[in-house]
Amino acid sequence: MFYRDERLALFIDGSNLYAAAKALSFDIDYKLLRQEFVRRGKLLRAFYYTALLESEEYSPIRPLVDWLQYNGFTMVTKPAKEFTDSQGRRKVKGNMDIELTVDALETAENVDHIVLFSGDGDFRPLVAALQRKGVRVSVCSTIRSQPPMIADDLRRQCDNFIELDELRDVIGRPPREMTQPPDFAANS
């Protein structure tokens, strides 16, 4: 589903991709991920979206964010919001859907194919809008976890579904407990 001469852009919903890989029991090697899509087409840009918990002195995701920024990824971040729910539990909210959507729509005129790393059904209208602009859209997530990490209507809308588990040998490494980012609510 990829053509060597097509211009590609990657849009990575960081918390959603992390949750999908965690459900499949592997970590993403982002250097290998970038190399894989350079091999598949003309990779123009690789965006990575995440919220950062700035109230703590050390954020466990900060080393990943810094590494990605120095290694060819366009980082889009914003401060996460902390709150206490009705049961008194501490929650962190960091939704990046609007930022990703705006960037994808702005990028559409310069690319032939967008790969969205998210299973969030909220992105179905974005995929439809990109397709109306003539952009092919592949979505990478997983149906092999319980529950599946991709919304059915998103999977039906995209031009191509990439099963994340099938990329394990190409972009994966065994999970390391110390490198896990905070568990942001994917549908916040």
C-alpha positions in Angstrom: 0.0 0.0 0.0 3.1 2.3 -0.2 4.7 3.7 -3.3 8.4 4.6 -3.3 7.8 8.0 -5.0 5.0 9.2 -2.7 5.5 11.9 -0.2 4.8 10.7 3.3 4.1 12.3 6.7 3.7 10.4 10.0 1.4 11.6 12.7 2.0 9.9 16.0 -0.5 10.2 18.9 2.1 9.4 21.5 -0.1 8.2 24.4 -2.3 6.1 22.0 0.7 4.4 20.3 2.3 3.8 23.7 -0.9 2.2 25.0 -1.2 0.0 21.9 2.4 -1.2 22.1 2.1 -1.8 25.8 -1.0 -3.9 25.2 1.1 -6.0 22.7 4.0 -6.2 25.3 6.7 -4.3 23.3 8.3 -0.9 23.2 8.7 1.2 20.0 12.2 1.9 18.7 11.6 5.2 17.1 14.8 5.2 15.2 13.7 2.0 13.5 10.2 3.3 13.0 11.5 6.4 11.2 13.8 4.2 9.1 11.0 1.9 8.1 8.9 4.7 6.7 11.9 6.3 5.0 12.3 3.0 3.2 8.6 2.9 2.2 8.5 6.4 0.6 9.8 10.0 0.7 9.3 10.8 4.3 8.9 14.6 4.6 7.9 14.9 8.3 7.4 12.7 11.4 5.2 14.5 14.0 5.0 13.2 17.6 2.3 14.5 19.9 2.3 14.3 23.7 1.4 16.2 26.8 4.0 16.7 29.4 3.6 16.7 33.1 5.4 19.8 34.1 4.5 20.0 37.8 7.0 17.3 38.7 10.8 17.9 38.8 11.4 14.9 36.5 9.1 13.7 33.8 9.7 10.1 32.7 8.8 11.0 29.1 11.3 13.9 28.9 14.3 11.7 27.7 12.1 10.3 24.9 10.9 13.8 23.9 14.4 15.1 23.8 15.8 12.2 21.9 13.0 12.4 19.3 13.6 16.2 18.9 17.3 15.6 18.2 16.6 12.7 15.8 14.3 14.0 13.1 10.9 14.1 14.7 8.8 17.3 14.9 7.7 17.4 18.6 4.3 18.9 19.5 3.8 19.2 23.2 1.7 21.0 25.7 1.4 20.9 29.5 -0.8 18.1 30.9 -3.5 19.0 33.3 -3.8 17.3 36.7 -7.0 17.0 38.5 -8.7 14.8 41.2 -11.8 12.8 40.1 -15.0 12.3 42.1 -13.4 9.3 43.9 -10.4 11.3 45.0 -8.0 9.7 42.5 -5.3 11.8 40.9 -5.8 12.0 37.1 -3.8 13.4 34.3 -5.4 14.8 31.1 -3.4 15.7 28.0 -5.4 15.5 24.8 -3.5 16.5 21.6 -6.3 15.7 19.1 -6.9 19.3 17.9 -3.1 20.0 17.4 -2.7 16.8 15.4 -5.8 17.5 13.3 -4.8 21.0 12.5 -1.3 20.0 11.5 -2.5 17.1 9.4 -4.9 19.3 7.5 -2.2 22.0 6.9 0.3 19.3 5.8 -2.2 17.6 3.4 -1.4 19.9 0.4 2.3 18.8 0.5 1.9 15.0 0.9 0.4 12.1 -0.9 0.1 9.7 2.0 -0.4 10.2 5.8 0.2 7.5 8.3 -1.7 8.1 11.5 -0.5 6.2 14.6 -3.7 6.1 16.7 -6.8 4.1 17.0 -8.9 6.9 18.4 -12.2 7.0 16.7 -12.3 10.8 17.1 -9.9 10.9 14.2 -12.4 9.4 11.7 -13.6 12.9 10.5 -10.0 13.9 10.0 -9.3 10.9 7.9 -12.4 11.6 5.8 -11.3 15.2 5.3 -7.8 14.2 4.3 -9.2 11.7 1.8 -11.4 14.5 0.2 -8.2 16.4 -0.3 -6.8 13.5 -2.3 -4.5 12.2 0.5 -4.3 8.5 1.1 -4.4 7.7 4.8 -3.0 4.6 6.6 -3.8 4.0 10.2 -1.5 2.0 12.5 -2.9 0.5 15.6 -3.9 -3.0 16.8 -6.9 -5.3 16.8 -4.8 -8.1 18.5 -5.2 -6.7 22.0 -8.2 -7.1 24.4 -10.0 -4.9 23.9 -8.8 -3.8 20.4 -7.1 -0.5 20.4 -8.7 0.9 17.2 -12.2 2.2 16.8 -14.1 0.2 14.1 -15.3 3.3 12.3 -11.7 4.6 12.0 -10.5 1.3 10.6 -13.3 1.3 8.0 -12.6 4.9 7.0 -8.9 4.6 6.4 -7.4 3.5 3.0 -5.1 1.0 4.7 -4.9 -0.5 8.2 -1.5 -1.4 9.5 -1.5 -3.9 12.3 1.1 -2.7 14.8 1.8 -6.3 15.9 3.0 -7.0 12.4 5.6 -4.3 12.7 7.0 -5.7 16.0 10.0 -7.4 14.4 10.8 -4.2 12.4 10.3 -1.4 14.9 10.0 -3.1 18.3 12.2 -3.9 21.2 11.4 -5.7 24.5 9.6 -3.4 27.0 11.7 -1.6 29.6 9.8 -0.6 32.8 11.8 2.6 33.4 11.1 4.3 30.0 7.3 4.4 30.3 5.6 7.7 30.0 2.7 8.7 32.3 -0.5 6.9 31.4 -2.6 9.7 29.9 -6.2 9.0 29.2 -6.3 8.3 25.4 -9.8 9.6 25.0 -9.6 12.6 27.4 
